[in-house]
Amino acid sequence: MKIGFIGTPLPTGWLVELNNKPYGISGLYPGSMAREANFRVFSSAESLLSVSDVLFIARDAFSPYEIGKLAVKEARHLFFEDPFLLEAGQLEELFALSGESRSIICLNQPLLHHPLYAHYKKSLHPGQVVIRVDSAQRYRSPEAMQQLWFDVAGLLWDVIPSRVRRSSVHIVNDTHNGVVPAAYKVRIDFDNGAQSHVLVSHLTEAENFKAEFFQEDGRVEMDLSSGKARHFKVHAGKTNGLRRMVPEWDTLTSRAFDQWLISVIENRMPLTLNEQGQALHQLTRELLHKIHSRKQLFA
């Protein structure tokens, strides 16, 4: 299986490592870093597509919709580094076309590959999830806010196997920012009775991302910024600590792509993967719409 790259993914050093694996890289377009890594540069996306089985669409890709539509029609698989690289209608069209060609479209979810979450994932079945994000700068732009909520929605979608029943939003206004509130809390109720509370605060100097999972047999607390976790087990009556090295977010993207590739090669992709991706993107848009609508009440 050969991989073509549209744009320049980060971290760029990961491409060299990827090329030494069984699948390998067919080339890049436009290939701004190809010379230093000795990769083949293609003169067009179409020529790269003709020798590739999978396309990685980087966040700086030019004309991602046109390239993605051509790729899906040619039954190629797609991985989008940025879930919001396309408009909602464009993404929906790609998903519709993929049903005819059997292409697999994956939207990047780096948070699911965080070492702490990966360690505890199989033991998580929470009735309550509490997430708190303190961010002075990182998530204060509209683009970063979109990525944050796709990551958060993806984690909740992964850990709570149930449909969303309802959601509500409360905000603290920021008169100096027309889009992002100073702080806001989102509550999501699920059909199975589970519930989540997500608090995002920009009234801080820090950058922290924490998640707590409450369930009948205990509680897991993860500090996704520091890599520290605590697990309280009811039957043991004590708390065990855990620490993992936390890679950069872009490195988590490389892990997400690598594991997705292996699943594609080994034909282990869930039959509903495309439907799940589309539903997750829609859920994220709905939550963002509620946050922005609440923000507009203060305008």
N, C-alpha and C positions, 0 to 999 in steps of 0.2 A: 504494500500500500504506500502510495506516494502523496506527500503533503505539499500543497502550494500555499504561499503566504502572500496575501494582499495587504500592503502596508507594512509597517514595522512593529512587531509585537515587542513587549517588554517582559522580562529582561532579555536583551538581545543575545547575551552569552548563552542563553538556553538553547538557541537554534543549533549551535555547534554540538551540544550534548545530544539533542534530539536527532541530529543527522547520523549519529553513531549507533542508533538503535535500528532494529530490523526494518522499520518502515521507511525511514529516510526522507529527505526533502527534495522535491522536484525542482524548486526554484522560487524566486521572489519577483513580485511586480508591485511597485517600480524598482525595489531592491536598493534602497539607499545605503544599506550596510553590506551588500553582497560581496564587495571586493575584499574587505577585511576577513570575511569568513569563507571566501572561495566558493560562494554559491552562484548558481547560474541566474542571470538576470533575463527576464522575458520582456519583449517589447510591447506586450499587451496582455490584459487579463485573459482574453480568449485563448491565446497561445499557451499560457500557463495552465489554464483549465484543461486543455486537451491532453496533457500528460500527468494530470493529478487526479487522485481519487477523493481527496479531502481538501477543502479550502479553509484556511484560518483567516478570518476577516478581522484585521486589527482595527483598533479604535481610530486610527488616522487614515483608514482606507478611503480612496476616492471612488465615488459612484458605487457604494456598497449594494444599493438596491438592484441596479442593473446587473451587476456581477452576480449577486445572489440569485436573481431570477434565472439567469442563463445557466448557472451551476445546477440549480434544482431541476431545470428542464432536461439537463444532461445526466441526471441521476447521480450527481456528486453530493457528498455530505458536507455540511457547513457548520463551522464553529464561530460564533460571534463573540469577540472579546468584550464588546460593550453591548449590553442588551438593548440600549436605547439608541443604537447607531441608526436604526430605521424608524420611520414613523409607524404608528400603530397599524394603519391600513396596509402599509407595505409589508410589514411582518406577517400580517394575517394572510395576505396573498401568497407569500412564500410558503406558509404552512399549508395552505390549500393546494398549491402546486405539488408539495412534497407528498401529498396523499396519492397522487397519480404516479409519481416517479419512484416512490419508496425511499426518497432521500431522508436522511436524519439531520435535523436542525437542532443544534445545541446552543443554548444561551449561557454564557459564562456565569458560574456560581462559585466564586473562590472561597466564600465563607464556609461552605460545606467541607472543604479540605483543610480547614484549620486543624493543627495537630491535637488540640484539646477536644474539639467536637468529634473528630475522627476516632479518638480513643474511647469516648463515652457513648457514641451514637447507638450502638446495639442495645445498650442498657437503658436508653431513655424512652419513657412512655408517660410524659407529664400530663397532669391535669391543670397545671398552672405554669406559665412561662413569663418571667419578668426580665425585660431587657432594658439596660440603661446605657445611653451613649452620651458622653460629655465631649464636646468638640468645639474648640476655640476657632479653628480654621478649616480642618479637613473636610467636613461635611456642610460647610456654610454656603457653598455655591449651589445653584439649581441643578447642575450636572451631577455634582457629588451627592446631592440629596436623592436624586433618582437612583444612583448606584446603591446608596445605603439602603433604600427601601426595597430594592430588588433583592439585595443580600438578606435583609431581615425577613422579607416575605418568603424567600426561598428556604431559609432555615425553619420557619414556622410550618411551611408546607411539608417539609421533610420530616419533622419530628412529631407533627400532629396529623395523623391520617384521617382527616375529616374535612368536610366542606365548611366554608365560612358562613355563619348564620347572620351575623350583623357586626358592624364596626362603628365606632364613634371617635371623634377627635376633639380635643380641647387644646387651645394654644395660649401662649403669652406673646403678645405682639412685639415686633421690633419696628419702630417707626423709621429707622434708618435703612431698612432692607425691605424692598417691596415684594419679595418672593418668599424668603425663608423666615419663619417665626424665630423669636428669641429662644423659645422653648415650646415643646408641644408633646402631648401624650396621646397615644392611640391605643384604644382597647378593641380587641377582636374576640368575639365569641364564636365557638365552633359547634357544629351539630352534635358532636359526641359529648358535649358538656365541658370540654376544656376551654381555657381562656388564656389570653395573653395581654400583657400590658407593656407597651414600649414607650419609654420616656427619652426624648432627645433634647439635650440642653446645650445652647451655645453661650450661656451665661457662665463662662468658665475660662480658665487659662490652660486647662488640661486637654488631653486627648485620650479618652478611656472608652472601652467597649466591654461591657459585662453582661452576662446572661445567667439566669438562675432557672433551674428546672425542678419543680416540686411534684412528687409522685408518692404513691402509697408506701413504697418501700424505702423512701429516702429523699434526699435533696442533693443536686449537683450544682455547684457554683463555679462558673468559669470566668476568669479575667482574660479575655481574648487579646488584650493589649500586652499584658506582662507574661502570659503563658502559664499562670498559676491557676490551680483548681483545687476545690475541696469537695469531697463526696461523703455525705453523712448517710450511713446505712442503719435503718431502723433495727434490724435483727441483731446487729453488732453493738448498737448503742454508742458508736464512736465515729469520728471523722478522719478520713484519710486524705492526705495531701498529694498533689501531683504537680510536676512542673515540666514544661516542654519549651523548646526553643521556638520562637515565633518568627517565621520567615516574612519577608516583605509581601505585601498584598499581590504584587505582580508575580512573585514566585508561586503563590497559591494558584494563580491563573495557569501557570505552566503545569502544575500538578493536576488541575482540573482537566486540562486538555489532554495530558498524557493518559490519565485514567479513562477518559472518554474514548480515546483512540484504541486502547486495549480492549475495551468493551465492544467497540465496533468491529474490530478484527476478529474477536472471538465470538461474535454474534450473540452478545449477552445484553443487548439494548432492550429495555422494556418496550413492548409494542405500543404503549401509550406515551412514550417519551415526548413526541411532538405535541400531543394534546396537553400534556402536563406543562410544557414550556409555554405554550400559548395561554393557558389558564393562569399561570404564574405571572406572566407579563400583564395580563388583564387585571389581576388582583392588585398588582403594584400600581398600575395606572389609576385604579379606583381609589386606593388609599391616598395617593398623591393628590388626586382631584379633591378629596374631602379636606385634606390639609390646606390646599390652596383656596378652596371655597371659604373655609373658616377664616383664613388670613384676609380675604377680601372684605369680610364683614367689618374689619377694623380700618379699611382704607378710607 
